[in-house]
Amino acid sequence: MYGPQRGDSMNDEERELWRSGALCCVMVSCCSGAELQIRRDDRIILRELYPSKADLYDRARDLRREYEYESP
């Protein structure tokens, strides 16, 4: 069978939004919406789905402030 398969990430776009120490915030977007991931040492510790990138960017900003506030 040819063409994209279910779970195929050929059309997904991954973009790092911010990094703070061992934490990074990544957006994975595709045609069905966008996923926000917080990763620590390449392990996903938080994953949230959003219908629009605008909502995801707002949440990413909030999380950045939260994680930077908690950091020593």
PyMOL Python script that loads the backbone (N, CA, C, O; Angstrom):
from pymol import cmd

cmd.read_pdbstr("""\
ATOM      1  N   MET A   1       0.846  -1.171   0.000  1.00  0.00           N
ATOM      2  CA  MET A   1       0.000   0.000   0.000  1.00  0.00           C
ATOM      3  C   MET A   1       0.898   1.243   0.000  1.00  0.00           C
ATOM      4  O   MET A   1       1.881   1.305   0.739  1.00  0.00           O
ATOM      5  N   TYR A   2       0.556   2.221  -0.825  1.00  0.00           N
ATOM      6  CA  TYR A   2       1.362   3.430  -0.956  1.00  0.00           C
ATOM      7  C   TYR A   2       0.647   4.620  -0.344  1.00  0.00           C
ATOM      8  O   TYR A   2      -0.552   4.571  -0.068  1.00  0.00           O
ATOM      9  N   GLY A   3       1.414   5.706  -0.132  1.00  0.00           N
ATOM     10  CA  GLY A   3       0.843   6.927   0.417  1.00  0.00           C
ATOM     11  C   GLY A   3       0.953   6.942   1.925  1.00  0.00           C
ATOM     12  O   GLY A   3       1.380   5.961   2.533  1.00  0.00           O
ATOM     13  N   PRO A   4       0.567   8.057   2.534  1.00  0.00           N
ATOM     14  CA  PRO A   4       0.661   8.194   3.990  1.00  0.00           C
ATOM     15  C   PRO A   4      -0.198   7.162   4.701  1.00  0.00           C
ATOM     16  O   PRO A   4      -1.319   6.879   4.281  1.00  0.00           O
ATOM     17  N   GLN A   5       0.326   6.611   5.761  1.00  0.00           N
ATOM     18  CA  GLN A   5      -0.390   5.633   6.571  1.00  0.00           C
ATOM     19  C   GLN A   5      -0.844   6.302   7.858  1.00  0.00           C
ATOM     20  O   GLN A   5      -0.327   7.345   8.258  1.00  0.00           O
ATOM     21  N   ARG A   6      -1.807   5.683   8.482  1.00  0.00           N
ATOM     22  CA  ARG A   6      -2.248   6.180   9.791  1.00  0.00           C
ATOM     23  C   ARG A   6      -1.041   6.177  10.729  1.00  0.00           C
ATOM     24  O   ARG A   6      -0.312   5.188  10.812  1.00  0.00           O
ATOM     25  N   GLY A   7      -0.839   7.288  11.429  1.00  0.00           N
ATOM     26  CA  GLY A   7       0.304   7.395  12.311  1.00  0.00           C
ATOM     27  C   GLY A   7       1.566   7.844  11.589  1.00  0.00           C
ATOM     28  O   GLY A   7       2.606   8.030  12.221  1.00  0.00           O
ATOM     29  N   ASP A   8       1.492   8.019  10.286  1.00  0.00           N
ATOM     30  CA  ASP A   8       2.639   8.476   9.506  1.00  0.00           C
ATOM     31  C   ASP A   8       2.827   9.959   9.755  1.00  0.00           C
ATOM     32  O   ASP A   8       1.878  10.733   9.632  1.00  0.00           O
ATOM     33  N   SER A   9       4.036  10.364  10.102  1.00  0.00           N
ATOM     34  CA  SER A   9       4.274  11.766  10.440  1.00  0.00           C
ATOM     35  C   SER A   9       4.919  12.536   9.295  1.00  0.00           C
ATOM     36  O   SER A   9       5.571  13.554   9.522  1.00  0.00           O
ATOM     37  N   MET A  10       4.740  12.054   8.058  1.00  0.00           N
ATOM     38  CA  MET A  10       5.329  12.738   6.916  1.00  0.00           C
ATOM     39  C   MET A  10       4.888  14.197   6.830  1.00  0.00           C
ATOM     40  O   MET A  10       5.690  15.063   6.480  1.00  0.00           O
ATOM     41  N   ASN A  11       3.634  14.476   7.143  1.00  0.00           N
ATOM     42  CA  ASN A  11       3.103  15.824   6.991  1.00  0.00           C
ATOM     43  C   ASN A  11       3.149  16.624   8.283  1.00  0.00           C
ATOM     44  O   ASN A  11       2.756  17.791   8.300  1.00  0.00           O
ATOM     45  N   ASP A  12       3.622  16.016   9.367  1.00  0.00           N
ATOM     46  CA  ASP A  12       3.712  16.719  10.641  1.00  0.00           C
ATOM     47  C   ASP A  12       4.891  17.679  10.628  1.00  0.00           C
ATOM     48  O   ASP A  12       5.936  17.405  10.038  1.00  0.00           O
ATOM     49  N   GLU A  13       4.699  18.793  11.284  1.00  0.00           N
ATOM     50  CA  GLU A  13       5.751  19.790  11.433  1.00  0.00           C
ATOM     51  C   GLU A  13       6.054  19.917  12.912  1.00  0.00           C
ATOM     52  O   GLU A  13       5.145  20.108  13.719  1.00  0.00           O
ATOM     53  N   GLU A  14       7.333  19.812  13.276  1.00  0.00           N
ATOM     54  CA  GLU A  14       7.735  19.929  14.671  1.00  0.00           C
ATOM     55  C   GLU A  14       8.573  21.181  14.822  1.00  0.00           C
ATOM     56  O   GLU A  14       9.490  21.427  14.038  1.00  0.00           O
ATOM     57  N   ARG A  15       8.249  21.979  15.847  1.00  0.00           N
ATOM     58  CA  ARG A  15       8.950  23.247  16.044  1.00  0.00           C
ATOM     59  C   ARG A  15       9.165  23.496  17.530  1.00  0.00           C
ATOM     60  O   ARG A  15       8.219  23.450  18.317  1.00  0.00           O
ATOM     61  N   GLU A  16      10.400  23.757  17.910  1.00  0.00           N
ATOM     62  CA  GLU A  16      10.689  24.093  19.302  1.00  0.00           C
ATOM     63  C   GLU A  16      10.282  25.538  19.541  1.00  0.00           C
ATOM     64  O   GLU A  16      10.694  26.436  18.806  1.00  0.00           O
ATOM     65  N   LEU A  17       9.465  25.762  20.582  1.00  0.00           N
ATOM     66  CA  LEU A  17       8.981  27.101  20.891  1.00  0.00           C
ATOM     67  C   LEU A  17       9.841  27.790  21.936  1.00  0.00           C
ATOM     68  O   LEU A  17      10.089  28.992  21.839  1.00  0.00           O
ATOM     69  N   TRP A  18      10.300  27.043  22.933  1.00  0.00           N
ATOM     70  CA  TRP A  18      11.205  27.607  23.934  1.00  0.00           C
ATOM     71  C   TRP A  18      11.950  26.484  24.635  1.00  0.00           C
ATOM     72  O   TRP A  18      11.572  25.314  24.569  1.00  0.00           O
ATOM     73  N   ARG A  19      13.029  26.882  25.311  1.00  0.00           N
ATOM     74  CA  ARG A  19      13.854  25.942  26.070  1.00  0.00           C
ATOM     75  C   ARG A  19      14.275  26.628  27.358  1.00  0.00           C
ATOM     76  O   ARG A  19      14.627  27.808  27.363  1.00  0.00           O
ATOM     77  N   SER A  20      14.233  25.877  28.449  1.00  0.00           N
ATOM     78  CA  SER A  20      14.659  26.378  29.745  1.00  0.00           C
ATOM     79  C   SER A  20      15.354  25.229  30.474  1.00  0.00           C
ATOM     80  O   SER A  20      14.698  24.342  31.019  1.00  0.00           O
ATOM     81  N   GLY A  21      16.674  25.255  30.479  1.00  0.00           N
ATOM     82  CA  GLY A  21      17.435  24.167  31.082  1.00  0.00           C
ATOM     83  C   GLY A  21      17.187  22.864  30.338  1.00  0.00           C
ATOM     84  O   GLY A  21      17.359  22.790  29.121  1.00  0.00           O
ATOM     85  N   ALA A  22      16.777  21.826  31.085  1.00  0.00           N
ATOM     86  CA  ALA A  22      16.523  20.510  30.484  1.00  0.00           C
ATOM     87  C   ALA A  22      15.130  20.425  29.864  1.00  0.00           C
ATOM     88  O   ALA A  22      14.809  19.436  29.204  1.00  0.00           O
ATOM     89  N   LEU A  23      14.293  21.456  30.068  1.00  0.00           N
ATOM     90  CA  LEU A  23      12.931  21.453  29.524  1.00  0.00           C
ATOM     91  C   LEU A  23      12.873  22.150  28.177  1.00  0.00           C
ATOM     92  O   LEU A  23      13.555  23.149  27.949  1.00  0.00           O
ATOM     93  N   CYS A  24      12.047  21.606  27.285  1.00  0.00           N
ATOM     94  CA  CYS A  24      11.757  22.345  26.050  1.00  0.00           C
ATOM     95  C   CYS A  24      10.287  22.156  25.714  1.00  0.00           C
ATOM     96  O   CYS A  24       9.681  21.135  26.038  1.00  0.00           O
ATOM     97  N   CYS A  25       9.739  23.153  25.064  1.00  0.00           N
ATOM     98  CA  CYS A  25       8.345  23.152  24.640  1.00  0.00           C
ATOM     99  C   CYS A  25       8.334  23.017  23.122  1.00  0.00           C
ATOM    100  O   CYS A  25       8.981  23.790  22.415  1.00  0.00           O
ATOM    101  N   VAL A  26       7.598  22.036  22.632  1.00  0.00           N
ATOM    102  CA  VAL A  26       7.584  21.725  21.212  1.00  0.00           C
ATOM    103  C   VAL A  26       6.154  21.727  20.707  1.00  0.00           C
ATOM    104  O   VAL A  26       5.245  21.235  21.376  1.00  0.00           O
ATOM    105  N   MET A  27       5.964  22.288  19.512  1.00  0.00           N
ATOM    106  CA  MET A  27       4.678  22.225  18.829  1.00  0.00           C
ATOM    107  C   MET A  27       4.805  21.219  17.700  1.00  0.00           C
ATOM    108  O   MET A  27       5.728  21.292  16.889  1.00  0.00           O
ATOM    109  N   VAL A  28       3.871  20.279  17.653  1.00  0.00           N
ATOM    110  CA  VAL A  28       3.786  19.342  16.537  1.00  0.00           C
ATOM    111  C   VAL A  28       2.460  19.636  15.862  1.00  0.00           C
ATOM    112  O   VAL A  28       1.400  19.431  16.453  1.00  0.00           O
ATOM    113  N   SER A  29       2.514  20.114  14.632  1.00  0.00           N
ATOM    114  CA  SER A  29       1.272  20.483  13.953  1.00  0.00           C
ATOM    115  C   SER A  29       1.049  19.606  12.734  1.00  0.00           C
ATOM    116  O   SER A  29       1.986  19.136  12.090  1.00  0.00           O
ATOM    117  N   CYS A  30      -0.218  19.406  12.445  1.00  0.00           N
ATOM    118  CA  CYS A  30      -0.614  18.680  11.244  1.00  0.00           C
ATOM    119  C   CYS A  30      -1.974  19.222  10.823  1.00  0.00           C
ATOM    120  O   CYS A  30      -2.468  20.185  11.410  1.00  0.00           O
ATOM    121  N   CYS A  31      -2.563  18.626   9.837  1.00  0.00           N
ATOM    122  CA  CYS A  31      -3.806  19.168   9.289  1.00  0.00           C
ATOM    123  C   CYS A  31      -4.964  19.117  10.287  1.00  0.00           C
ATOM    124  O   CYS A  31      -5.918  19.882  10.143  1.00  0.00           O
ATOM    125  N   SER A  32      -4.911  18.245  11.291  1.00  0.00           N
ATOM    126  CA  SER A  32      -6.033  18.115  12.222  1.00  0.00           C
ATOM    127  C   SER A  32      -5.893  18.970  13.471  1.00  0.00           C
ATOM    128  O   SER A  32      -6.750  18.894  14.352  1.00  0.00           O
ATOM    129  N   GLY A  33      -4.845  19.782  13.583  1.00  0.00           N
ATOM    130  CA  GLY A  33      -4.666  20.636  14.748  1.00  0.00           C
ATOM    131  C   GLY A  33      -3.210  20.679  15.153  1.00  0.00           C
ATOM    132  O   GLY A  33      -2.314  20.491  14.330  1.00  0.00           O
ATOM    133  N   ALA A  34      -2.983  20.931  16.435  1.00  0.00           N
ATOM    134  CA  ALA A  34      -1.612  21.062  16.921  1.00  0.00           C
ATOM    135  C   ALA A  34      -1.502  20.427  18.296  1.00  0.00           C
ATOM    136  O   ALA A  34      -2.439  20.448  19.094  1.00  0.00           O
ATOM    137  N   GLU A  35      -0.335  19.866  18.545  1.00  0.00           N
ATOM    138  CA  GLU A  35      -0.051  19.233  19.830  1.00  0.00           C
ATOM    139  C   GLU A  35       1.088  19.980  20.502  1.00  0.00           C
ATOM    140  O   GLU A  35       2.119  20.249  19.885  1.00  0.00           O
ATOM    141  N   LEU A  36       0.895  20.312  21.768  1.00  0.00           N
ATOM    142  CA  LEU A  36       1.936  20.953  22.560  1.00  0.00           C
ATOM    143  C   LEU A  36       2.578  19.872  23.421  1.00  0.00           C
ATOM    144  O   LEU A  36       1.883  19.094  24.074  1.00  0.00           O
ATOM    145  N   GLN A  37       3.892  19.830  23.417  1.00  0.00           N
ATOM    146  CA  GLN A  37       4.618  18.869  24.237  1.00  0.00           C
ATOM    147  C   GLN A  37       5.645  19.603  25.083  1.00  0.00           C
ATOM    148  O   GLN A  37       6.355  20.481  24.592  1.00  0.00           O
ATOM    149  N   ILE A  38       5.720  19.240  26.352  1.00  0.00           N
ATOM    150  CA  ILE A  38       6.822  19.659  27.197  1.00  0.00           C
ATOM    151  C   ILE A  38       7.703  18.428  27.343  1.00  0.00           C
ATOM    152  O   ILE A  38       7.236  17.359  27.735  1.00  0.00           O
ATOM    153  N   ARG A  39       8.966  18.590  27.027  1.00  0.00           N
ATOM    154  CA  ARG A  39       9.907  17.471  27.083  1.00  0.00           C
ATOM    155  C   ARG A  39      11.024  17.779  28.066  1.00  0.00           C
ATOM    156  O   ARG A  39      11.490  18.913  28.178  1.00  0.00           O
ATOM    157  N   ARG A  40      11.433  16.746  28.767  1.00  0.00           N
ATOM    158  CA  ARG A  40      12.602  16.832  29.647  1.00  0.00           C
ATOM    159  C   ARG A  40      13.531  15.705  29.230  1.00  0.00           C
ATOM    160  O   ARG A  40      13.177  14.529  29.307  1.00  0.00           O
ATOM    161  N   ASP A  41      14.724  16.079  28.789  1.00  0.00           N
ATOM    162  CA  ASP A  41      15.706  15.091  28.339  1.00  0.00           C
ATOM    163  C   ASP A  41      15.105  14.140  27.307  1.00  0.00           C
ATOM    164  O   ASP A  41      15.271  12.924  27.412  1.00  0.00           O
ATOM    165  N   ASP A  42      14.407  14.689  26.311  1.00  0.00           N
ATOM    166  CA  ASP A  42      13.796  13.945  25.211  1.00  0.00           C
ATOM    167  C   ASP A  42      12.653  13.011  25.623  1.00  0.00           C
ATOM    168  O   ASP A  42      12.219  12.178  24.827  1.00  0.00           O
ATOM    169  N   ARG A  43      12.166  13.143  26.859  1.00  0.00           N
ATOM    170  CA  ARG A  43      10.984  12.394  27.292  1.00  0.00           C
ATOM    171  C   ARG A  43       9.817  13.363  27.380  1.00  0.00           C
ATOM    172  O   ARG A  43       9.962  14.460  27.921  1.00  0.00           O
ATOM    173  N   ILE A  44       8.669  12.973  26.859  1.00  0.00           N
ATOM    174  CA  ILE A  44       7.483  13.822  26.917  1.00  0.00           C
ATOM    175  C   ILE A  44       6.897  13.725  28.319  1.00  0.00           C
ATOM    176  O   ILE A  44       6.543  12.641  28.783  1.00  0.00           O
ATOM    177  N   ILE A  45       6.796  14.878  28.993  1.00  0.00           N
ATOM    178  CA  ILE A  45       6.216  14.889  30.336  1.00  0.00           C
ATOM    179  C   ILE A  45       4.836  15.548  30.359  1.00  0.00           C
ATOM    180  O   ILE A  45       4.104  15.422  31.341  1.00  0.00           O
ATOM    181  N   LEU A  46       4.478  16.252  29.276  1.00  0.00           N
ATOM    182  CA  LEU A  46       3.159  16.868  29.151  1.00  0.00           C
ATOM    183  C   LEU A  46       2.790  16.893  27.685  1.00  0.00           C
ATOM    184  O   LEU A  46       3.609  17.241  26.835  1.00  0.00           O
ATOM    185  N   ARG A  47       1.559  16.524  27.392  1.00  0.00           N
ATOM    186  CA  ARG A  47       1.075  16.546  26.006  1.00  0.00           C
ATOM    187  C   ARG A  47      -0.356  17.059  26.022  1.00  0.00           C
ATOM    188  O   ARG A  47      -1.208  16.523  26.731  1.00  0.00           O
ATOM    189  N   GLU A  48      -0.618  18.111  25.230  1.00  0.00           N
ATOM    190  CA  GLU A  48      -1.954  18.694  25.129  1.00  0.00           C
ATOM    191  C   GLU A  48      -2.276  18.942  23.660  1.00  0.00           C
ATOM    192  O   GLU A  48      -1.405  19.342  22.888  1.00  0.00           O
ATOM    193  N   LEU A  49      -3.519  18.707  23.279  1.00  0.00           N
ATOM    194  CA  LEU A  49      -3.964  18.909  21.901  1.00  0.00           C
ATOM    195  C   LEU A  49      -4.806  20.179  21.795  1.00  0.00           C
ATOM    196  O   LEU A  49      -5.595  20.493  22.686  1.00  0.00           O
ATOM    197  N   TYR A  50      -4.624  20.902  20.689  1.00  0.00           N
ATOM    198  CA  TYR A  50      -5.348  22.153  20.455  1.00  0.00           C
ATOM    199  C   TYR A  50      -5.857  22.189  19.019  1.00  0.00           C
ATOM    200  O   TYR A  50      -5.178  21.724  18.103  1.00  0.00           O
ATOM    201  N   PRO A  51      -7.065  22.747  18.821  1.00  0.00           N
ATOM    202  CA  PRO A  51      -7.603  22.850  17.469  1.00  0.00           C
ATOM    203  C   PRO A  51      -6.925  23.941  16.642  1.00  0.00           C
ATOM    204  O   PRO A  51      -6.965  23.903  15.412  1.00  0.00           O
ATOM    205  N   SER A  52      -6.294  24.926  17.321  1.00  0.00           N
ATOM    206  CA  SER A  52      -5.654  26.018  16.586  1.00  0.00           C
ATOM    207  C   SER A  52      -4.281  26.321  17.166  1.00  0.00           C
ATOM    208  O   SER A  52      -4.032  26.106  18.352  1.00  0.00           O
ATOM    209  N   LYS A  53      -3.406  26.816  16.326  1.00  0.00           N
ATOM    210  CA  LYS A  53      -2.061  27.188  16.769  1.00  0.00           C
ATOM    211  C   LYS A  53      -2.106  28.386  17.714  1.00  0.00           C
ATOM    212  O   LYS A  53      -1.281  28.482  18.623  1.00  0.00           O
ATOM    213  N   ALA A  54      -3.050  29.293  17.516  1.00  0.00           N
ATOM    214  CA  ALA A  54      -3.149  30.479  18.382  1.00  0.00           C
ATOM    215  C   ALA A  54      -3.373  30.067  19.835  1.00  0.00           C
ATOM    216  O   ALA A  54      -2.731  30.607  20.736  1.00  0.00           O
ATOM    217  N   ASP A  55      -4.282  29.112  20.071  1.00  0.00           N
ATOM    218  CA  ASP A  55      -4.529  28.620  21.425  1.00  0.00           C
ATOM    219  C   ASP A  55      -3.285  27.949  21.990  1.00  0.00           C
ATOM    220  O   ASP A  55      -2.960  28.119  23.166  1.00  0.00           O
ATOM    221  N   LEU A  56      -2.596  27.193  21.158  1.00  0.00           N
ATOM    222  CA  LEU A  56      -1.379  26.512  21.585  1.00  0.00           C
ATOM    223  C   LEU A  56      -0.304  27.522  21.978  1.00  0.00           C
ATOM    224  O   LEU A  56       0.355  27.348  23.003  1.00  0.00           O
ATOM    225  N   TYR A  57      -0.116  28.569  21.184  1.00  0.00           N
ATOM    226  CA  TYR A  57       0.899  29.582  21.502  1.00  0.00           C
ATOM    227  C   TYR A  57       0.587  30.278  22.825  1.00  0.00           C
ATOM    228  O   TYR A  57       1.500  30.559  23.601  1.00  0.00           O
ATOM    229  N   ASP A  58      -0.694  30.560  23.094  1.00  0.00           N
ATOM    230  CA  ASP A  58      -1.080  31.176  24.368  1.00  0.00           C
ATOM    231  C   ASP A  58      -0.707  30.267  25.533  1.00  0.00           C
ATOM    232  O   ASP A  58      -0.145  30.725  26.528  1.00  0.00           O
ATOM    233  N   ARG A  59      -1.015  28.998  25.411  1.00  0.00           N
ATOM    234  CA  ARG A  59      -0.706  28.030  26.463  1.00  0.00           C
ATOM    235  C   ARG A  59       0.808  27.873  26.636  1.00  0.00           C
ATOM    236  O   ARG A  59       1.292  27.762  27.762  1.00  0.00           O
ATOM    237  N   ALA A  60       1.549  27.864  25.541  1.00  0.00           N
ATOM    238  CA  ALA A  60       3.009  27.744  25.606  1.00  0.00           C
ATOM    239  C   ALA A  60       3.611  28.914  26.370  1.00  0.00           C
ATOM    240  O   ALA A  60       4.538  28.728  27.159  1.00  0.00           O
ATOM    241  N   ARG A  61       3.093  30.121  26.143  1.00  0.00           N
ATOM    242  CA  ARG A  61       3.571  31.294  26.883  1.00  0.00           C
ATOM    243  C   ARG A  61       3.291  31.155  28.378  1.00  0.00           C
ATOM    244  O   ARG A  61       4.145  31.459  29.212  1.00  0.00           O
ATOM    245  N   ASP A  62       2.081  30.690  28.707  1.00  0.00           N
ATOM    246  CA  ASP A  62       1.732  30.498  30.116  1.00  0.00           C
ATOM    247  C   ASP A  62       2.644  29.464  30.773  1.00  0.00           C
ATOM    248  O   ASP A  62       3.121  29.672  31.889  1.00  0.00           O
ATOM    249  N   LEU A  63       2.882  28.359  30.087  1.00  0.00           N
ATOM    250  CA  LEU A  63       3.741  27.314  30.639  1.00  0.00           C
ATOM    251  C   LEU A  63       5.175  27.789  30.802  1.00  0.00           C
ATOM    252  O   LEU A  63       5.849  27.427  31.766  1.00  0.00           O
ATOM    253  N   ARG A  64       5.638  28.594  29.868  1.00  0.00           N
ATOM    254  CA  ARG A  64       7.012  29.117  29.979  1.00  0.00           C
ATOM    255  C   ARG A  64       7.160  29.952  31.246  1.00  0.00           C
ATOM    256  O   ARG A  64       8.127  29.797  31.992  1.00  0.00           O
ATOM    257  N   ARG A  65       6.194  30.840  31.484  1.00  0.00           N
ATOM    258  CA  ARG A  65       6.233  31.655  32.706  1.00  0.00           C
ATOM    259  C   ARG A  65       6.175  30.767  33.949  1.00  0.00           C
ATOM    260  O   ARG A  65       6.900  30.995  34.918  1.00  0.00           O
ATOM    261  N   GLU A  66       5.312  29.760  33.913  1.00  0.00           N
ATOM    262  CA  GLU A  66       5.168  28.857  35.058  1.00  0.00           C
ATOM    263  C   GLU A  66       6.459  28.085  35.341  1.00  0.00           C
ATOM    264  O   GLU A  66       6.908  28.028  36.485  1.00  0.00           O
ATOM    265  N   TYR A  67       7.051  27.499  34.314  1.00  0.00           N
ATOM    266  CA  TYR A  67       8.271  26.713  34.510  1.00  0.00           C
ATOM    267  C   TYR A  67       9.464  27.600  34.865  1.00  0.00           C
ATOM    268  O   TYR A  67      10.304  27.192  35.667  1.00  0.00           O
ATOM    269  N   GLU A  68       9.560  28.783  34.300  1.00  0.00           N
ATOM    270  CA  GLU A  68      10.675  29.665  34.634  1.00  0.00           C
ATOM    271  C   GLU A  68      10.520  30.215  36.050  1.00  0.00           C
ATOM    272  O   GLU A  68      11.519  30.474  36.722  1.00  0.00           O
ATOM    273  N   TYR A  69       9.298  30.394  36.504  1.00  0.00           N
ATOM    274  CA  TYR A  69       9.064  30.857  37.867  1.00  0.00           C
ATOM    275  C   TYR A  69       9.477  29.789  38.873  1.00  0.00           C
ATOM    276  O   TYR A  69      10.005  30.108  39.938  1.00  0.00           O
ATOM    277  N   GLU A  70       9.237  28.504  38.533  1.00  0.00           N
ATOM    278  CA  GLU A  70       9.565  27.388  39.424  1.00  0.00           C
ATOM    279  C   GLU A  70      11.052  27.078  39.440  1.00  0.00           C
ATOM    280  O   GLU A  70      11.539  26.473  40.394  1.00  0.00           O
ATOM    281  N   SER A  71      11.781  27.476  38.413  1.00  0.00           N
ATOM    282  CA  SER A  71      13.207  27.170  38.325  1.00  0.00           C
ATOM    283  C   SER A  71      13.988  28.031  39.315  1.00  0.00           C
ATOM    284  O   SER A  71      13.655  29.196  39.532  1.00  0.00           O
ATOM    285  N   PRO A  72      15.040  27.442  39.918  1.00  0.00           N
ATOM    286  CA  PRO A  72      15.856  28.225  40.871  1.00  0.00           C
ATOM    287  C   PRO A  72      16.673  29.270  40.179  1.00  0.00           C
ATOM    288  O   PRO A  72      17.410  30.010  40.832  1.00  0.00           O
TER     289      PRO A  72
END
""", "prot")
cmd.dss("prot")
cmd.show_as("cartoon", "prot")
cmd.util.cbc("prot")
cmd.orient("prot")
